[in-house]
Amino acid sequence: MAPGDFVRTIKQLADLVGQVSIITTDPEMAASARAAVDLLRRDVVAAGIVPGALVASATDDGGPS
């Protein structure tokens, strides 16, 4: 897997987990999902993320707009 593909995949996973944290009615699951997003969005993955952006649109593939 190419490094760019890895970063894009992790960003998509973080977006999905972030969406789970928003829609779940279980406070423990929401907290766990938010913690998972924090762990996923670090190092090289975090380098391309706009601060404060928790969830990208469902059609965002991480590529150029």
N, C-alpha and C positions, 0 to 999 in steps of 0.2 A: 504494500500500500504506500502510495506516495505521501510525503509529509502534508501537502496541501489537502489531500483527500482525508487524511486523519483529522486535521484541524476542522475541516468542514463537517465531518461526521460528528465530532464531539460537540461542535456548536449546535448542530441540529438536535442532538441528544439533550443538551442543556436546555434548549428551547422547549422540547417536549416535557422534560421534567419540570420546568418552570410553569408550563401550562397546567400540569397536574397539581402543583402547589396552589394554583389559583382556583381550580374548580372543585377540589376535594372538600368534603364537609367534615373530614376527620382532622382536627387540629394537629395531632401527632404526625399524620402523614404529610400535612402541609409543611410542618417544621422540618421533617426529614427531607422532603423534596427541595426546600430552599437550601438546606445544608448541602445537598448533593449538587445543586447548581453552583454553589460557591466552590466546591471541590473540582467540578468540571471546568469552570471558567478561571483557569490560572495559567501561569507561564505563557507559552507561545499561543495558546488558544485565546487568552485574555488580551493579547496584544492587538487584536483586530476588533475588539468589542467597544462600542460607545458606552461610556459610563452612564449608569442609570437605566439602560435598556435591558429589561428582564426577559421579555418575550418578543421575538420577532414574529412577523406575519406567518401564517401557515404555509404560504407559498414561497417563503424565503429559502433558497437553497444554499445560501452562503456565498454565492458567486456575485460578480459585478452586476450592478443594476443597469 
